[in-house]
Amino acid sequence: MNTMTCASIEQNPLNFPRNLGVSEDADVIQRETDELKQSFAQTVTFGEHLSTITEGLLQVRKEYSKDDWDGYGAKRVDEQSLKNALRFALTLPASVPEPKVDVIPSGEVVFTWEHGKRQLFSVIIGERNDLSYAGLYGATKAYGVEYYDEGIPESIIANVKRVYC
């Protein structure tokens, strides 16, 4: 069941800034950060949420691994798109319901949240650092492109929230 508390959607507390350091101390900090993320990924709150999305990514990797998977010339799923989708999943707040994971004919991964009739939001995650999105909220539409680097843009979180609130 996809339920959520609308007030609880925030950025993921495990979304640490990228480590750009080159010293030994920076390497130690990076290893400790990675260990912390791994331990949180094993908890029920974060781990189960992430596990469902990861399983979806593994499934689309298997299902869409060959060109022309749809019989109309679709490209196989792009490996960089899969990596970016996993990175996106790691930064999703735990309060956001698990999206449906799929692939579009261009080979990019798409996450979709749907709740009832005409309440849906999709984010296309490609090989570059941009997120293309489209939402339908009753008679209202939203669409655009956001740059994605370290954290999920607020507009993406706000549009997911609109699906459920």
C-alpha positions as CSV (number, residue, x, y, z in Angstrom):
1,M,0.0,0.0,0.0
2,N,1.4,3.4,-0.9
3,T,0.5,5.7,2.0
4,M,2.5,8.6,3.4
5,T,2.2,11.5,5.7
6,C,2.3,14.6,3.5
7,A,4.2,16.7,6.1
8,S,6.9,14.0,6.4
9,I,8.4,14.3,3.0
10,E,11.9,15.7,3.4
11,Q,15.3,15.0,1.9
12,N,17.0,11.8,2.9
13,P,19.2,12.3,5.9
14,L,21.8,10.0,4.4
15,N,22.3,12.2,1.4
16,F,25.8,13.3,2.3
17,P,27.5,15.8,0.0
18,R,29.9,14.3,-2.5
19,N,33.5,14.0,-1.1
20,L,35.8,16.0,-3.3
21,G,38.8,15.6,-0.9
22,V,42.1,14.0,-2.0
23,S,43.8,13.5,1.3
24,E,44.1,10.4,3.4
25,D,41.7,12.0,5.9
26,A,39.2,12.5,3.1
27,D,39.5,8.9,2.2
28,V,38.9,7.9,5.9
29,I,35.8,10.1,6.0
30,Q,34.5,8.6,2.8
31,R,34.9,5.1,4.1
32,E,33.1,5.9,7.3
33,T,30.3,7.6,5.4
34,D,29.9,4.5,3.2
35,E,29.8,2.3,6.3
36,L,27.2,4.5,7.8
37,K,25.1,4.3,4.7
38,Q,25.4,0.5,4.5
39,S,24.3,0.1,8.1
40,F,21.3,2.3,7.6
41,A,20.5,0.4,4.4
42,Q,20.1,-2.7,6.6
43,T,17.5,-1.1,8.8
44,V,13.8,-1.8,8.4
45,T,13.0,1.9,7.7
46,F,15.6,2.5,5.0
47,G,16.6,-1.0,4.0
48,E,13.2,-2.4,3.1
49,H,12.3,0.7,1.2
50,L,15.6,0.6,-0.7
51,S,15.4,-3.1,-1.2
52,T,12.1,-2.9,-3.1
53,I,13.4,-0.2,-5.5
54,T,16.7,-2.1,-6.0
55,E,14.8,-5.3,-6.8
56,G,12.8,-3.3,-9.4
57,L,16.1,-2.0,-10.9
58,L,17.5,-5.5,-11.1
59,Q,14.3,-6.7,-12.8
60,V,14.3,-4.0,-15.5
61,R,18.0,-4.7,-16.1
62,K,17.2,-8.3,-16.8
63,E,14.0,-7.7,-18.7
64,Y,15.2,-4.9,-20.9
65,S,18.8,-6.1,-21.5
66,K,18.4,-6.6,-25.3
67,D,17.8,-4.0,-28.0
68,D,14.3,-4.2,-29.6
69,W,12.7,-5.5,-26.4
70,D,9.4,-4.1,-27.4
71,G,9.5,-5.3,-31.1
72,Y,9.6,-1.6,-32.3
73,G,13.3,-0.9,-32.0
74,A,13.6,0.1,-28.4
75,K,17.1,0.4,-27.0
76,R,18.3,-1.9,-24.2
77,V,18.4,-0.3,-20.7
78,D,21.3,2.0,-20.4
79,E,23.9,1.0,-17.7
80,Q,24.6,4.6,-16.7
81,S,20.9,5.3,-16.4
82,L,20.6,2.3,-14.1
83,K,23.5,3.6,-12.0
84,N,21.9,7.1,-11.8
85,A,18.6,5.5,-10.9
86,L,20.2,3.7,-8.0
87,R,21.9,6.9,-6.9
88,F,18.5,8.6,-7.1
89,A,16.9,5.8,-5.1
90,L,19.5,6.1,-2.4
91,T,18.7,9.8,-1.9
92,L,14.9,9.3,-1.8
93,P,13.4,10.2,1.6
94,A,12.1,7.0,3.3
95,S,8.7,8.7,3.7
96,V,8.2,8.6,-0.1
97,P,6.4,5.5,-1.3
98,E,8.3,3.1,-3.5
99,P,7.9,4.0,-7.2
100,K,7.1,1.6,-10.0
101,V,10.4,1.1,-11.9
102,D,10.3,0.7,-15.6
103,V,12.3,1.5,-18.8
104,I,11.2,3.7,-21.7
105,P,12.1,2.9,-25.4
106,S,15.1,5.2,-25.3
107,G,16.7,2.9,-22.7
108,E,16.3,5.3,-19.8
109,V,14.9,4.3,-16.4
110,V,11.6,5.8,-15.3
111,F,10.2,5.9,-11.7
112,T,6.4,6.4,-11.5
113,W,4.2,7.2,-8.5
114,E,0.5,6.6,-9.0
115,H,-2.4,7.1,-6.6
116,G,-5.9,6.8,-7.8
117,K,-7.4,8.1,-11.1
118,R,-5.4,10.9,-12.8
119,Q,-2.9,11.2,-9.9
120,L,0.6,10.2,-11.2
121,F,4.1,11.5,-11.4
122,S,7.0,10.1,-13.4
123,V,10.7,10.9,-13.4
124,I,13.0,9.8,-16.3
125,I,16.5,9.1,-15.2
126,G,19.0,9.0,-18.0
127,E,22.7,8.8,-18.4
128,R,23.3,12.5,-17.8
129,N,22.7,14.5,-14.6
130,D,19.2,15.7,-15.5
131,L,15.8,14.5,-14.5
132,S,12.9,14.9,-16.9
133,Y,9.6,14.7,-15.2
134,A,5.8,14.9,-15.9
135,G,2.9,14.8,-13.6
136,L,-0.9,14.7,-13.9
137,Y,-3.0,15.8,-10.9
138,G,-6.6,15.7,-11.9
139,A,-6.9,18.3,-14.7
140,T,-3.5,19.9,-13.8
141,K,-0.3,19.0,-15.5
142,A,3.3,19.6,-14.5
143,Y,6.5,18.9,-16.5
144,G,10.1,20.0,-16.8
145,V,13.7,19.1,-16.4
146,E,15.8,19.5,-13.3
147,Y,19.6,19.2,-12.8
148,Y,20.5,16.3,-10.5
149,D,23.8,16.3,-8.7
150,E,23.8,15.6,-5.0
151,G,20.2,15.8,-3.7
152,I,16.9,15.4,-5.3
153,P,15.5,18.8,-6.4
154,E,12.7,20.2,-4.2
155,S,10.4,20.4,-7.3
156,I,10.7,16.6,-7.7
157,I,9.8,16.0,-4.1
158,A,7.0,18.5,-4.2
159,N,5.5,16.8,-7.3
160,V,5.6,13.3,-5.7
161,K,3.9,14.9,-2.7
162,R,1.1,16.2,-5.0
163,V,0.3,12.7,-6.1
164,Y,-0.7,11.7,-2.5
165,C,-1.8,14.9,-0.8
